[in-house]
Each structure stands twice: as structure tokens, then as C-alpha cells.
Amino acid sequence: MGFATTDVETRERKLSRDMIRDLLTALLEGAITIVVEALSHRSEPTSTKRWLERKAELDVLLKHPKELQRLLREHQKIQAIKLYKEETKASLKEAKMAVEMMADEMLVAQYEAHLRRRSSTALEEIRHCLETGSRLHAIKVYRKSTGLGLKESKNAVDLLAVKWGLLQ
């Protein structure tokens, strides 16, 4: 007896090929739909100026800014994002960006206060270093003045540079 293919086997193979082709087509169409959807949502603010304008519009809608600050102080970032999103009707991306910016602003205020308590001239020296493009020296001054580690000092100096508009 040979291994001759029957009409049934031939039809089953054709069906299998057709099913695979249909499945691949559906997957490709789904992938294209996802990409198109993602690209269509790119209308959210991207430039810094537009984002700051949008954030100012959203911040006006906040009903409980002190609650938001409390959540950030208690390191409850997810809850803070949820609160911001609910009160302002912002997108998740906008809420996340806004809350992160608020957290950074709070950190900068803490860093400045920390420096003022430690050294009366350190803040001015750091600003001068940043204005002249000597970021590494600014980090060294911050570390020496506060006793903090390299990572914390770098983050503090970077946030101060952003606040002062001296980011390079």
C-alpha cells in the first residue's frame, strides 16, 4: 500500500494554509490598527512651552492641591496621579508628567532650603558654576556643602538648573 494522498487530505492541507493566511492577515491588520491609534494620540503637548501652558490650564482645575502635595510627600505617586487625573480630566500621560513635575518642584525647594541652612554662599556658587557651564564643579560644591552622595547631588543640581533655566 502506498502513501497516496486522498482528496480529503488535500482539502485539509488547503484549509490549514487558508486558516494560517487568514490568521496572519488578521494579526497584521490588528498591528496596523494599533500603530494608527498610537500615532493619532500623539496630539498631546510635546514641546516644553506647550506642555507648561497645558499644565497651567490643568492645575487651575485642581480642587485639592494640598492633598496632592501630601500624597507626594508620603511617596504615594500613583495615588497622586490618580487624584490629578480625576480632578483635571487630564490623560494618564499628562497626569503622570504633571505629578512628576510637581514632585521635582518640591524636591528643588527642599534642596534649596537644605543648602541655605548649610551654607550662605553655596547656592550662589552653584548658580555661577551652572551659568559658566561647569556642571561638574556645581555638583562638587553641592556635595561638599550638604554632605549628600554623588547621585543625590547630581539630581539636585540638575533640578536647580532646570528651575533656573540653565539646563544645557
C-alpha positions as CSV (number, residue, x, y, z in Angstrom):
1,M,0.0,0.0,0.0
2,G,1.4,3.4,-0.9
3,F,1.1,6.8,0.7
4,A,-1.1,8.3,-1.9
5,T,-2.8,11.5,-0.8
6,T,-6.6,11.4,-0.8
7,D,-8.9,14.2,-1.7
8,V,-9.7,14.6,2.0
9,E,-6.0,15.1,3.0
10,T,-5.5,17.6,0.1
11,R,-8.5,19.6,1.2
12,E,-7.3,19.6,4.9
13,R,-3.9,20.9,3.9
14,K,-5.5,23.7,1.8
15,L,-7.8,24.6,4.7
16,S,-4.8,24.7,7.0
17,R,-3.0,27.0,4.6
18,D,-6.0,29.2,4.2
19,M,-6.5,29.4,8.0
20,I,-2.9,30.3,8.5
21,R,-3.1,33.0,5.8
22,D,-6.3,34.4,7.3
23,L,-4.8,34.4,10.8
24,L,-1.6,36.2,9.6
25,T,-3.8,38.8,7.8
26,A,-5.9,39.4,10.9
27,L,-2.7,39.8,13.0
28,L,-1.2,42.3,10.5
29,E,-4.5,44.3,10.4
30,G,-4.5,44.4,14.2
31,A,-1.0,45.6,14.3
32,I,-1.6,48.3,11.8
33,T,-4.7,49.4,13.8
34,I,-2.6,49.7,16.9
35,V,0.1,51.8,15.2
36,V,-2.5,54.1,13.7
37,E,-4.2,54.5,17.1
38,A,-0.9,55.3,18.8
39,L,0.0,57.8,16.2
40,S,-3.3,59.5,16.4
41,H,-2.9,60.1,20.1
42,R,0.3,62.0,19.6
43,S,-1.6,65.2,19.5
44,E,-0.9,65.7,23.2
45,P,1.6,68.5,24.0
46,T,5.2,67.6,23.3
47,S,7.1,70.9,23.3
48,T,8.1,72.2,26.7
49,K,6.4,75.6,26.2
50,R,3.1,73.9,25.1
51,W,3.3,71.4,27.9
52,L,3.9,74.2,30.5
53,E,0.8,76.0,29.1
54,R,-1.3,72.9,29.2
55,K,-0.1,72.1,32.8
56,A,-1.1,75.6,33.9
57,E,-4.6,75.1,32.4
58,L,-4.9,71.7,34.2
59,D,-3.5,73.0,37.6
60,V,-6.3,75.5,37.7
61,L,-8.8,72.7,37.7
62,L,-7.2,71.0,40.8
63,K,-9.7,71.0,43.7
64,H,-7.3,69.5,46.3
65,P,-3.7,70.7,45.6
66,K,-2.8,70.3,49.3
67,E,-3.9,66.7,49.2
68,L,-1.8,66.1,46.1
69,Q,1.2,67.6,47.9
70,R,0.6,65.4,50.9
71,L,0.5,62.3,48.7
72,L,3.8,63.3,47.1
73,R,5.4,63.9,50.5
74,E,4.3,60.5,51.6
75,H,5.7,59.0,48.3
76,Q,2.3,57.9,47.1
77,K,2.9,58.8,43.5
78,I,0.3,56.5,41.9
79,Q,-2.4,57.9,44.2
80,A,-1.3,61.4,43.4
81,I,-1.5,60.7,39.6
82,K,-5.0,59.2,40.1
83,L,-6.1,62.3,42.0
84,Y,-4.7,64.6,39.4
85,K,-6.3,62.7,36.6
86,E,-9.7,62.6,38.2
87,E,-9.8,66.3,39.2
88,T,-8.4,67.7,35.9
89,K,-9.7,65.1,33.4
90,A,-6.2,65.0,32.0
91,S,-4.9,62.0,30.1
92,L,-2.9,59.5,32.1
93,K,0.3,60.7,30.4
94,E,-0.5,64.3,31.2
95,A,-1.3,63.5,34.8
96,K,1.9,61.5,35.2
97,M,4.0,64.3,33.7
98,A,2.3,66.9,35.9
99,V,2.7,65.0,39.1
100,E,6.3,64.2,38.3
101,M,6.9,67.9,37.7
102,M,5.3,68.8,41.0
103,A,7.4,66.2,42.8
104,D,10.5,67.7,41.2
105,E,9.4,71.3,42.2
106,M,9.0,70.1,45.8
107,L,12.5,68.5,45.7
108,V,14.1,71.6,44.4
109,A,12.5,73.6,47.2
110,Q,13.9,71.1,49.7
111,Y,17.3,71.2,48.1
112,E,17.4,75.0,48.2
113,A,16.3,75.1,51.8
114,H,18.9,72.4,52.7
115,L,21.7,74.4,51.0
116,R,20.6,77.7,52.7
117,R,20.8,76.0,56.1
118,R,24.3,74.6,55.4
119,S,26.0,77.5,53.6
120,S,25.0,81.0,52.7
121,T,27.2,81.2,49.6
122,A,26.9,77.7,48.2
123,L,23.6,78.4,46.3
124,E,25.2,81.4,44.6
125,E,28.4,79.5,43.8
126,I,26.3,76.6,42.3
127,R,24.3,79.0,40.2
128,H,27.6,80.7,39.0
129,C,29.0,77.3,38.1
130,L,25.9,76.4,36.1
131,E,25.9,79.8,34.3
132,T,29.5,79.3,33.2
133,G,28.9,75.7,32.1
134,S,30.8,74.0,34.9
135,R,28.1,71.5,35.9
136,L,30.6,69.0,37.5
137,H,32.0,71.8,39.7
138,A,28.4,72.7,40.8
139,I,27.8,69.0,41.8
140,K,31.1,69.0,43.8
141,V,30.1,72.2,45.6
142,Y,26.7,70.8,46.4
143,R,28.2,67.6,47.7
144,K,30.7,69.4,49.8
145,S,28.1,71.8,51.2
146,T,25.4,69.2,52.0
147,G,27.3,66.0,52.7
148,L,25.0,64.1,50.3
149,G,26.1,61.4,47.9
150,L,27.0,61.9,44.2
151,K,23.7,60.7,42.8
152,E,21.6,62.9,45.1
153,S,23.9,65.9,44.4
154,K,23.7,65.4,40.7
155,N,19.9,65.2,40.8
156,A,19.7,68.3,43.0
157,V,22.0,70.3,40.7
158,D,20.1,69.1,37.6
159,L,16.8,70.2,39.1
160,L,18.2,73.5,40.2
161,A,19.5,74.1,36.7
162,V,16.0,73.4,35.3
163,K,14.4,75.7,37.8
164,W,16.9,78.5,37.0
165,G,16.6,77.9,33.2
166,L,20.3,77.0,33.0
167,L,19.9,73.5,31.6
168,Q,22.4,72.8,28.9
